[in-house]
Amino acid sequence: MTVTIIGIDPDTTTTGICYVTASAGADGLPLIHSMSMTLARAEGDRAEDRLPLMADAIEAAVAARHADHVVIERQHVRPRDPNPNSLMPVQAVFGAALAAARRCGVHFSRDRGEIHYKRATVDMPIPSEWKGTIPKKKHQPRILQACATYGLAVQEHSYLNVPPSLREHCVDALGMCLWLLRGRRIS
């Protein structure tokens, strides 16, 4: 059975989005058939001005694919965080992404003349759940290397017009998709 996963790494100006299509390989491990990454972007001086624009951009990106699973990174306040309120705008984008996944995550199939509706499952890990405490500079190369395990080479065309300086958002979205494939409710 083939599944489609959308990974979303929310941020107030640049949200990374990754689409992965995979199935179980002969050895039972997931085999990725296709992968592409893109960005949702929003302009504006204040986070509250960018939020509606970001919500629209995320919804358009999610609506473009019918997903079986959506994984969205949510934030969590760390005990020693000097400014926990700085996470609130990012968490607002998380809420917009969750709403988009719920609105657009419904798809249907026809079987013997009947229409069957299915809602995509949504996972919402905090960063430490899907990537541990490894620094981004070490974790991002590991994500790209892990793709080979699933039969995938991340190439320049995988980034769908994403400038190199912004690819870290897409790689995190890809990392969450891989995390989901490694044992989180794929059926």
PyMOL commands that place a pseudoatom at each C-alpha (Angstrom):
pseudoatom trace, name=CA, resn=MET, resi=1, chain=A, elem=C, hetatm=0, pos=[0.000, 0.000, 0.000]
pseudoatom trace, name=CA, resn=THR, resi=2, chain=A, elem=C, hetatm=0, pos=[1.308, 3.437, -0.915]
pseudoatom trace, name=CA, resn=VAL, resi=3, chain=A, elem=C, hetatm=0, pos=[1.007, 6.318, 1.557]
pseudoatom trace, name=CA, resn=THR, resi=4, chain=A, elem=C, hetatm=0, pos=[1.521, 10.043, 1.144]
pseudoatom trace, name=CA, resn=ILE, resi=5, chain=A, elem=C, hetatm=0, pos=[2.975, 12.053, 4.003]
pseudoatom trace, name=CA, resn=ILE, resi=6, chain=A, elem=C, hetatm=0, pos=[3.224, 15.814, 4.290]
pseudoatom trace, name=CA, resn=GLY, resi=7, chain=A, elem=C, hetatm=0, pos=[5.784, 17.178, 6.751]
pseudoatom trace, name=CA, resn=ILE, resi=8, chain=A, elem=C, hetatm=0, pos=[5.444, 20.791, 7.909]
pseudoatom trace, name=CA, resn=ASP, resi=9, chain=A, elem=C, hetatm=0, pos=[8.118, 22.769, 9.779]
pseudoatom trace, name=CA, resn=PRO, resi=10, chain=A, elem=C, hetatm=0, pos=[6.259, 25.970, 10.797]
pseudoatom trace, name=CA, resn=ASP, resi=11, chain=A, elem=C, hetatm=0, pos=[7.824, 29.397, 11.135]
pseudoatom trace, name=CA, resn=THR, resi=12, chain=A, elem=C, hetatm=0, pos=[6.438, 32.913, 10.912]
pseudoatom trace, name=CA, resn=THR, resi=13, chain=A, elem=C, hetatm=0, pos=[8.229, 33.894, 7.682]
pseudoatom trace, name=CA, resn=THR, resi=14, chain=A, elem=C, hetatm=0, pos=[9.321, 30.630, 6.040]
pseudoatom trace, name=CA, resn=THR, resi=15, chain=A, elem=C, hetatm=0, pos=[7.586, 27.293, 6.586]
pseudoatom trace, name=CA, resn=GLY, resi=16, chain=A, elem=C, hetatm=0, pos=[9.197, 24.156, 5.145]
pseudoatom trace, name=CA, resn=ILE, resi=17, chain=A, elem=C, hetatm=0, pos=[6.899, 21.604, 3.530]
pseudoatom trace, name=CA, resn=CYS, resi=18, chain=A, elem=C, hetatm=0, pos=[7.885, 18.143, 2.313]
pseudoatom trace, name=CA, resn=TYR, resi=19, chain=A, elem=C, hetatm=0, pos=[5.787, 15.639, 0.360]
pseudoatom trace, name=CA, resn=VAL, resi=20, chain=A, elem=C, hetatm=0, pos=[6.794, 11.965, 0.554]
pseudoatom trace, name=CA, resn=THR, resi=21, chain=A, elem=C, hetatm=0, pos=[5.170, 8.977, -1.143]
pseudoatom trace, name=CA, resn=ALA, resi=22, chain=A, elem=C, hetatm=0, pos=[6.253, 5.601, 0.245]
pseudoatom trace, name=CA, resn=SER, resi=23, chain=A, elem=C, hetatm=0, pos=[5.280, 1.951, 0.551]
pseudoatom trace, name=CA, resn=ALA, resi=24, chain=A, elem=C, hetatm=0, pos=[6.598, -1.131, 2.307]
pseudoatom trace, name=CA, resn=GLY, resi=25, chain=A, elem=C, hetatm=0, pos=[9.621, -2.617, 0.544]
pseudoatom trace, name=CA, resn=ALA, resi=26, chain=A, elem=C, hetatm=0, pos=[10.311, -6.324, 0.080]
pseudoatom trace, name=CA, resn=ASP, resi=27, chain=A, elem=C, hetatm=0, pos=[12.197, -6.417, 3.394]
pseudoatom trace, name=CA, resn=GLY, resi=28, chain=A, elem=C, hetatm=0, pos=[9.322, -4.726, 5.222]
pseudoatom trace, name=CA, resn=LEU, resi=29, chain=A, elem=C, hetatm=0, pos=[11.181, -1.421, 5.528]
pseudoatom trace, name=CA, resn=PRO, resi=30, chain=A, elem=C, hetatm=0, pos=[9.625, 1.685, 3.997]
pseudoatom trace, name=CA, resn=LEU, resi=31, chain=A, elem=C, hetatm=0, pos=[10.645, 2.485, 0.426]
pseudoatom trace, name=CA, resn=ILE, resi=32, chain=A, elem=C, hetatm=0, pos=[10.286, 6.102, -0.660]
pseudoatom trace, name=CA, resn=HIS, resi=33, chain=A, elem=C, hetatm=0, pos=[8.996, 6.451, -4.216]
pseudoatom trace, name=CA, resn=SER, resi=34, chain=A, elem=C, hetatm=0, pos=[9.037, 10.216, -4.505]
pseudoatom trace, name=CA, resn=MET, resi=35, chain=A, elem=C, hetatm=0, pos=[9.878, 13.280, -2.469]
pseudoatom trace, name=CA, resn=SER, resi=36, chain=A, elem=C, hetatm=0, pos=[9.682, 17.002, -3.093]
pseudoatom trace, name=CA, resn=MET, resi=37, chain=A, elem=C, hetatm=0, pos=[10.122, 20.033, -0.877]
pseudoatom trace, name=CA, resn=THR, resi=38, chain=A, elem=C, hetatm=0, pos=[8.789, 23.564, -1.037]
pseudoatom trace, name=CA, resn=LEU, resi=39, chain=A, elem=C, hetatm=0, pos=[8.286, 26.649, 1.107]
pseudoatom trace, name=CA, resn=ALA, resi=40, chain=A, elem=C, hetatm=0, pos=[5.309, 28.662, 2.245]
pseudoatom trace, name=CA, resn=ARG, resi=41, chain=A, elem=C, hetatm=0, pos=[6.400, 32.310, 2.544]
pseudoatom trace, name=CA, resn=ALA, resi=42, chain=A, elem=C, hetatm=0, pos=[4.860, 35.412, 4.112]
pseudoatom trace, name=CA, resn=GLU, resi=43, chain=A, elem=C, hetatm=0, pos=[6.003, 39.035, 4.069]
pseudoatom trace, name=CA, resn=GLY, resi=44, chain=A, elem=C, hetatm=0, pos=[5.336, 41.684, 6.691]
pseudoatom trace, name=CA, resn=ASP, resi=45, chain=A, elem=C, hetatm=0, pos=[6.951, 43.493, 9.584]
pseudoatom trace, name=CA, resn=ARG, resi=46, chain=A, elem=C, hetatm=0, pos=[4.982, 41.867, 12.389]
pseudoatom trace, name=CA, resn=ALA, resi=47, chain=A, elem=C, hetatm=0, pos=[4.196, 38.206, 13.003]
pseudoatom trace, name=CA, resn=GLU, resi=48, chain=A, elem=C, hetatm=0, pos=[0.490, 38.958, 13.425]
pseudoatom trace, name=CA, resn=ASP, resi=49, chain=A, elem=C, hetatm=0, pos=[0.473, 40.571, 9.963]
pseudoatom trace, name=CA, resn=ARG, resi=50, chain=A, elem=C, hetatm=0, pos=[2.179, 37.529, 8.410]
pseudoatom trace, name=CA, resn=LEU, resi=51, chain=A, elem=C, hetatm=0, pos=[-0.023, 34.908, 10.066]
pseudoatom trace, name=CA, resn=PRO, resi=52, chain=A, elem=C, hetatm=0, pos=[-3.038, 35.130, 7.690]
pseudoatom trace, name=CA, resn=LEU, resi=53, chain=A, elem=C, hetatm=0, pos=[-0.693, 35.129, 4.682]
pseudoatom trace, name=CA, resn=MET, resi=54, chain=A, elem=C, hetatm=0, pos=[1.227, 32.134, 6.041]
pseudoatom trace, name=CA, resn=ALA, resi=55, chain=A, elem=C, hetatm=0, pos=[-2.030, 30.311, 6.791]
pseudoatom trace, name=CA, resn=ASP, resi=56, chain=A, elem=C, hetatm=0, pos=[-3.185, 30.803, 3.195]
pseudoatom trace, name=CA, resn=ALA, resi=57, chain=A, elem=C, hetatm=0, pos=[0.197, 29.671, 1.803]
pseudoatom trace, name=CA, resn=ILE, resi=58, chain=A, elem=C, hetatm=0, pos=[0.229, 26.524, 3.970]
pseudoatom trace, name=CA, resn=GLU, resi=59, chain=A, elem=C, hetatm=0, pos=[-3.362, 25.685, 3.078]
pseudoatom trace, name=CA, resn=ALA, resi=60, chain=A, elem=C, hetatm=0, pos=[-2.578, 26.012, -0.645]
pseudoatom trace, name=CA, resn=ALA, resi=61, chain=A, elem=C, hetatm=0, pos=[0.449, 23.710, -0.271]
pseudoatom trace, name=CA, resn=VAL, resi=62, chain=A, elem=C, hetatm=0, pos=[-1.489, 21.103, 1.744]
pseudoatom trace, name=CA, resn=ALA, resi=63, chain=A, elem=C, hetatm=0, pos=[-4.513, 21.246, -0.577]
pseudoatom trace, name=CA, resn=ALA, resi=64, chain=A, elem=C, hetatm=0, pos=[-2.247, 20.469, -3.556]
pseudoatom trace, name=CA, resn=ARG, resi=65, chain=A, elem=C, hetatm=0, pos=[-1.776, 16.881, -2.287]
pseudoatom trace, name=CA, resn=HIS, resi=66, chain=A, elem=C, hetatm=0, pos=[-4.057, 14.328, -0.725]
pseudoatom trace, name=CA, resn=ALA, resi=67, chain=A, elem=C, hetatm=0, pos=[-2.188, 13.055, 2.307]
pseudoatom trace, name=CA, resn=ASP, resi=68, chain=A, elem=C, hetatm=0, pos=[-2.683, 9.939, 4.349]
pseudoatom trace, name=CA, resn=HIS, resi=69, chain=A, elem=C, hetatm=0, pos=[-0.535, 11.364, 7.140]
pseudoatom trace, name=CA, resn=VAL, resi=70, chain=A, elem=C, hetatm=0, pos=[0.511, 14.888, 8.089]
pseudoatom trace, name=CA, resn=VAL, resi=71, chain=A, elem=C, hetatm=0, pos=[3.273, 15.597, 10.599]
pseudoatom trace, name=CA, resn=ILE, resi=72, chain=A, elem=C, hetatm=0, pos=[3.618, 19.142, 11.982]
pseudoatom trace, name=CA, resn=GLU, resi=73, chain=A, elem=C, hetatm=0, pos=[6.266, 20.252, 14.451]
pseudoatom trace, name=CA, resn=ARG, resi=74, chain=A, elem=C, hetatm=0, pos=[4.791, 21.920, 17.513]
pseudoatom trace, name=CA, resn=GLN, resi=75, chain=A, elem=C, hetatm=0, pos=[6.773, 24.003, 19.945]
pseudoatom trace, name=CA, resn=HIS, resi=76, chain=A, elem=C, hetatm=0, pos=[7.235, 23.449, 23.603]
pseudoatom trace, name=CA, resn=VAL, resi=77, chain=A, elem=C, hetatm=0, pos=[8.499, 25.798, 26.278]
pseudoatom trace, name=CA, resn=ARG, resi=78, chain=A, elem=C, hetatm=0, pos=[11.801, 24.732, 27.748]
pseudoatom trace, name=CA, resn=PRO, resi=79, chain=A, elem=C, hetatm=0, pos=[12.161, 25.307, 31.508]
pseudoatom trace, name=CA, resn=ARG, resi=80, chain=A, elem=C, hetatm=0, pos=[15.152, 27.624, 31.142]
pseudoatom trace, name=CA, resn=ASP, resi=81, chain=A, elem=C, hetatm=0, pos=[13.918, 29.527, 28.092]
pseudoatom trace, name=CA, resn=PRO, resi=82, chain=A, elem=C, hetatm=0, pos=[14.572, 33.239, 28.781]
pseudoatom trace, name=CA, resn=ASN, resi=83, chain=A, elem=C, hetatm=0, pos=[11.652, 34.371, 26.596]
pseudoatom trace, name=CA, resn=PRO, resi=84, chain=A, elem=C, hetatm=0, pos=[8.956, 31.688, 26.275]
pseudoatom trace, name=CA, resn=ASN, resi=85, chain=A, elem=C, hetatm=0, pos=[6.608, 34.203, 24.635]
pseudoatom trace, name=CA, resn=SER, resi=86, chain=A, elem=C, hetatm=0, pos=[8.861, 34.165, 21.556]
pseudoatom trace, name=CA, resn=LEU, resi=87, chain=A, elem=C, hetatm=0, pos=[7.369, 30.758, 20.722]
pseudoatom trace, name=CA, resn=MET, resi=88, chain=A, elem=C, hetatm=0, pos=[3.810, 32.064, 20.545]
pseudoatom trace, name=CA, resn=PRO, resi=89, chain=A, elem=C, hetatm=0, pos=[3.937, 33.371, 16.931]
pseudoatom trace, name=CA, resn=VAL, resi=90, chain=A, elem=C, hetatm=0, pos=[5.447, 30.070, 15.740]
pseudoatom trace, name=CA, resn=GLN, resi=91, chain=A, elem=C, hetatm=0, pos=[2.790, 28.161, 17.645]
pseudoatom trace, name=CA, resn=ALA, resi=92, chain=A, elem=C, hetatm=0, pos=[0.154, 30.325, 15.919]
pseudoatom trace, name=CA, resn=VAL, resi=93, chain=A, elem=C, hetatm=0, pos=[1.569, 29.163, 12.552]
pseudoatom trace, name=CA, resn=PHE, resi=94, chain=A, elem=C, hetatm=0, pos=[1.427, 25.589, 13.896]
pseudoatom trace, name=CA, resn=GLY, resi=95, chain=A, elem=C, hetatm=0, pos=[-2.291, 26.155, 14.571]
pseudoatom trace, name=CA, resn=ALA, resi=96, chain=A, elem=C, hetatm=0, pos=[-2.800, 27.443, 11.028]
pseudoatom trace, name=CA, resn=ALA, resi=97, chain=A, elem=C, hetatm=0, pos=[-0.998, 24.371, 9.644]
pseudoatom trace, name=CA, resn=LEU, resi=98, chain=A, elem=C, hetatm=0, pos=[-3.105, 22.055, 11.804]
pseudoatom trace, name=CA, resn=ALA, resi=99, chain=A, elem=C, hetatm=0, pos=[-6.308, 23.737, 10.612]
pseudoatom trace, name=CA, resn=ALA, resi=100, chain=A, elem=C, hetatm=0, pos=[-5.158, 23.434, 6.986]
pseudoatom trace, name=CA, resn=ALA, resi=101, chain=A, elem=C, hetatm=0, pos=[-4.351, 19.748, 7.473]
pseudoatom trace, name=CA, resn=ARG, resi=102, chain=A, elem=C, hetatm=0, pos=[-7.769, 19.144, 8.972]
pseudoatom trace, name=CA, resn=ARG, resi=103, chain=A, elem=C, hetatm=0, pos=[-9.600, 21.067, 6.226]
pseudoatom trace, name=CA, resn=CYS, resi=104, chain=A, elem=C, hetatm=0, pos=[-7.620, 19.701, 3.294]
pseudoatom trace, name=CA, resn=GLY, resi=105, chain=A, elem=C, hetatm=0, pos=[-6.772, 16.298, 4.698]
pseudoatom trace, name=CA, resn=VAL, resi=106, chain=A, elem=C, hetatm=0, pos=[-10.056, 14.756, 3.646]
pseudoatom trace, name=CA, resn=HIS, resi=107, chain=A, elem=C, hetatm=0, pos=[-9.936, 12.738, 0.454]
pseudoatom trace, name=CA, resn=PHE, resi=108, chain=A, elem=C, hetatm=0, pos=[-12.104, 10.071, -1.047]
pseudoatom trace, name=CA, resn=SER, resi=109, chain=A, elem=C, hetatm=0, pos=[-11.893, 6.995, -3.194]
pseudoatom trace, name=CA, resn=ARG, resi=110, chain=A, elem=C, hetatm=0, pos=[-14.514, 5.241, -5.258]
pseudoatom trace, name=CA, resn=ASP, resi=111, chain=A, elem=C, hetatm=0, pos=[-15.070, 1.553, -4.713]
pseudoatom trace, name=CA, resn=ARG, resi=112, chain=A, elem=C, hetatm=0, pos=[-17.890, -0.251, -6.542]
pseudoatom trace, name=CA, resn=GLY, resi=113, chain=A, elem=C, hetatm=0, pos=[-19.768, 2.982, -7.012]
pseudoatom trace, name=CA, resn=GLU, resi=114, chain=A, elem=C, hetatm=0, pos=[-19.508, 3.964, -3.351]
pseudoatom trace, name=CA, resn=ILE, resi=115, chain=A, elem=C, hetatm=0, pos=[-17.592, 7.007, -2.167]
pseudoatom trace, name=CA, resn=HIS, resi=116, chain=A, elem=C, hetatm=0, pos=[-15.377, 6.492, 0.884]
pseudoatom trace, name=CA, resn=TYR, resi=117, chain=A, elem=C, hetatm=0, pos=[-14.089, 9.510, 2.787]
pseudoatom trace, name=CA, resn=LYS, resi=118, chain=A, elem=C, hetatm=0, pos=[-10.914, 9.281, 4.816]
pseudoatom trace, name=CA, resn=ARG, resi=119, chain=A, elem=C, hetatm=0, pos=[-9.355, 11.912, 7.031]
pseudoatom trace, name=CA, resn=ALA, resi=120, chain=A, elem=C, hetatm=0, pos=[-5.565, 12.144, 7.156]
pseudoatom trace, name=CA, resn=THR, resi=121, chain=A, elem=C, hetatm=0, pos=[-3.957, 11.339, 10.494]
pseudoatom trace, name=CA, resn=VAL, resi=122, chain=A, elem=C, hetatm=0, pos=[-1.991, 14.194, 12.019]
pseudoatom trace, name=CA, resn=ASP, resi=123, chain=A, elem=C, hetatm=0, pos=[1.057, 13.747, 14.254]
pseudoatom trace, name=CA, resn=MET, resi=124, chain=A, elem=C, hetatm=0, pos=[2.359, 16.736, 16.207]
pseudoatom trace, name=CA, resn=PRO, resi=125, chain=A, elem=C, hetatm=0, pos=[5.788, 15.989, 17.701]
pseudoatom trace, name=CA, resn=ILE, resi=126, chain=A, elem=C, hetatm=0, pos=[7.859, 18.511, 19.606]
pseudoatom trace, name=CA, resn=PRO, resi=127, chain=A, elem=C, hetatm=0, pos=[11.431, 18.861, 18.271]
pseudoatom trace, name=CA, resn=SER, resi=128, chain=A, elem=C, hetatm=0, pos=[12.979, 16.571, 20.902]
pseudoatom trace, name=CA, resn=GLU, resi=129, chain=A, elem=C, hetatm=0, pos=[10.533, 13.770, 20.007]
pseudoatom trace, name=CA, resn=TRP, resi=130, chain=A, elem=C, hetatm=0, pos=[11.540, 13.526, 16.365]
pseudoatom trace, name=CA, resn=LYS, resi=131, chain=A, elem=C, hetatm=0, pos=[15.165, 14.702, 16.355]
pseudoatom trace, name=CA, resn=GLY, resi=132, chain=A, elem=C, hetatm=0, pos=[16.349, 14.466, 19.931]
pseudoatom trace, name=CA, resn=THR, resi=133, chain=A, elem=C, hetatm=0, pos=[18.744, 17.120, 21.186]
pseudoatom trace, name=CA, resn=ILE, resi=134, chain=A, elem=C, hetatm=0, pos=[21.240, 16.941, 18.336]
pseudoatom trace, name=CA, resn=PRO, resi=135, chain=A, elem=C, hetatm=0, pos=[22.291, 20.401, 17.041]
pseudoatom trace, name=CA, resn=LYS, resi=136, chain=A, elem=C, hetatm=0, pos=[20.866, 21.403, 13.651]
pseudoatom trace, name=CA, resn=LYS, resi=137, chain=A, elem=C, hetatm=0, pos=[24.324, 21.473, 12.017]
pseudoatom trace, name=CA, resn=LYS, resi=138, chain=A, elem=C, hetatm=0, pos=[24.734, 17.758, 12.797]
pseudoatom trace, name=CA, resn=HIS, resi=139, chain=A, elem=C, hetatm=0, pos=[21.132, 16.676, 12.467]
pseudoatom trace, name=CA, resn=GLN, resi=140, chain=A, elem=C, hetatm=0, pos=[20.415, 18.077, 9.013]
pseudoatom trace, name=CA, resn=PRO, resi=141, chain=A, elem=C, hetatm=0, pos=[23.244, 16.129, 7.262]
pseudoatom trace, name=CA, resn=ARG, resi=142, chain=A, elem=C, hetatm=0, pos=[22.020, 12.998, 9.073]
pseudoatom trace, name=CA, resn=ILE, resi=143, chain=A, elem=C, hetatm=0, pos=[18.519, 13.499, 7.658]
pseudoatom trace, name=CA, resn=LEU, resi=144, chain=A, elem=C, hetatm=0, pos=[19.898, 13.721, 4.134]
pseudoatom trace, name=CA, resn=GLN, resi=145, chain=A, elem=C, hetatm=0, pos=[22.091, 10.643, 4.686]
pseudoatom trace, name=CA, resn=ALA, resi=146, chain=A, elem=C, hetatm=0, pos=[19.137, 8.689, 6.109]
pseudoatom trace, name=CA, resn=CYS, resi=147, chain=A, elem=C, hetatm=0, pos=[17.259, 9.160, 2.843]
pseudoatom trace, name=CA, resn=ALA, resi=148, chain=A, elem=C, hetatm=0, pos=[19.582, 6.622, 1.199]
pseudoatom trace, name=CA, resn=THR, resi=149, chain=A, elem=C, hetatm=0, pos=[18.267, 4.009, 3.666]
pseudoatom trace, name=CA, resn=TYR, resi=150, chain=A, elem=C, hetatm=0, pos=[14.852, 4.476, 2.101]
pseudoatom trace, name=CA, resn=GLY, resi=151, chain=A, elem=C, hetatm=0, pos=[16.070, 4.338, -1.501]
pseudoatom trace, name=CA, resn=LEU, resi=152, chain=A, elem=C, hetatm=0, pos=[16.101, 8.086, -2.041]
pseudoatom trace, name=CA, resn=ALA, resi=153, chain=A, elem=C, hetatm=0, pos=[18.789, 10.544, -3.074]
pseudoatom trace, name=CA, resn=VAL, resi=154, chain=A, elem=C, hetatm=0, pos=[17.978, 14.177, -2.314]
pseudoatom trace, name=CA, resn=GLN, resi=155, chain=A, elem=C, hetatm=0, pos=[18.964, 16.114, -5.417]
pseudoatom trace, name=CA, resn=GLU, resi=156, chain=A, elem=C, hetatm=0, pos=[18.785, 19.726, -6.511]
pseudoatom trace, name=CA, resn=HIS, resi=157, chain=A, elem=C, hetatm=0, pos=[15.433, 19.249, -8.277]
pseudoatom trace, name=CA, resn=SER, resi=158, chain=A, elem=C, hetatm=0, pos=[13.920, 17.928, -5.010]
pseudoatom trace, name=CA, resn=TYR, resi=159, chain=A, elem=C, hetatm=0, pos=[13.867, 21.468, -3.639]
pseudoatom trace, name=CA, resn=LEU, resi=160, chain=A, elem=C, hetatm=0, pos=[11.219, 22.979, -5.991]
pseudoatom trace, name=CA, resn=ASN, resi=161, chain=A, elem=C, hetatm=0, pos=[12.721, 26.486, -6.292]
pseudoatom trace, name=CA, resn=VAL, resi=162, chain=A, elem=C, hetatm=0, pos=[13.898, 26.712, -2.672]
pseudoatom trace, name=CA, resn=PRO, resi=163, chain=A, elem=C, hetatm=0, pos=[16.970, 28.947, -2.279]
pseudoatom trace, name=CA, resn=PRO, resi=164, chain=A, elem=C, hetatm=0, pos=[19.933, 27.208, -0.565]
pseudoatom trace, name=CA, resn=SER, resi=165, chain=A, elem=C, hetatm=0, pos=[19.791, 29.635, 2.377]
pseudoatom trace, name=CA, resn=LEU, resi=166, chain=A, elem=C, hetatm=0, pos=[16.251, 28.478, 3.246]
pseudoatom trace, name=CA, resn=ARG, resi=167, chain=A, elem=C, hetatm=0, pos=[16.568, 24.722, 2.717]
pseudoatom trace, name=CA, resn=GLU, resi=168, chain=A, elem=C, hetatm=0, pos=[16.993, 23.950, 6.410]
pseudoatom trace, name=CA, resn=HIS, resi=169, chain=A, elem=C, hetatm=0, pos=[13.227, 24.411, 6.845]
pseudoatom trace, name=CA, resn=CYS, resi=170, chain=A, elem=C, hetatm=0, pos=[12.555, 21.831, 4.116]
pseudoatom trace, name=CA, resn=VAL, resi=171, chain=A, elem=C, hetatm=0, pos=[15.115, 19.378, 5.485]
pseudoatom trace, name=CA, resn=ASP, resi=172, chain=A, elem=C, hetatm=0, pos=[13.428, 19.516, 8.903]
pseudoatom trace, name=CA, resn=ALA, resi=173, chain=A, elem=C, hetatm=0, pos=[10.067, 18.817, 7.237]
pseudoatom trace, name=CA, resn=LEU, resi=174, chain=A, elem=C, hetatm=0, pos=[11.711, 15.846, 5.468]
pseudoatom trace, name=CA, resn=GLY, resi=175, chain=A, elem=C, hetatm=0, pos=[13.163, 14.679, 8.795]
pseudoatom trace, name=CA, resn=MET, resi=176, chain=A, elem=C, hetatm=0, pos=[9.697, 14.565, 10.330]
pseudoatom trace, name=CA, resn=CYS, resi=177, chain=A, elem=C, hetatm=0, pos=[8.432, 12.497, 7.384]
pseudoatom trace, name=CA, resn=LEU, resi=178, chain=A, elem=C, hetatm=0, pos=[11.301, 10.037, 7.926]
pseudoatom trace, name=CA, resn=TRP, resi=179, chain=A, elem=C, hetatm=0, pos=[10.524, 9.953, 11.657]
pseudoatom trace, name=CA, resn=LEU, resi=180, chain=A, elem=C, hetatm=0, pos=[6.946, 9.012, 10.804]
pseudoatom trace, name=CA, resn=LEU, resi=181, chain=A, elem=C, hetatm=0, pos=[8.120, 6.288, 8.406]
pseudoatom trace, name=CA, resn=ARG, resi=182, chain=A, elem=C, hetatm=0, pos=[10.383, 4.787, 11.082]
pseudoatom trace, name=CA, resn=GLY, resi=183, chain=A, elem=C, hetatm=0, pos=[7.496, 3.508, 13.094]
pseudoatom trace, name=CA, resn=ARG, resi=184, chain=A, elem=C, hetatm=0, pos=[4.738, 5.997, 13.707]
pseudoatom trace, name=CA, resn=ARG, resi=185, chain=A, elem=C, hetatm=0, pos=[1.289, 4.727, 12.654]
pseudoatom trace, name=CA, resn=ILE, resi=186, chain=A, elem=C, hetatm=0, pos=[1.970, 4.029, 8.993]
pseudoatom trace, name=CA, resn=SER, resi=187, chain=A, elem=C, hetatm=0, pos=[-0.639, 1.641, 7.639]
for i in range(1, 187): cmd.bond("trace and resi %d" % i, "trace and resi %d" % (i + 1))
show_as sticks, trace
zoom trace
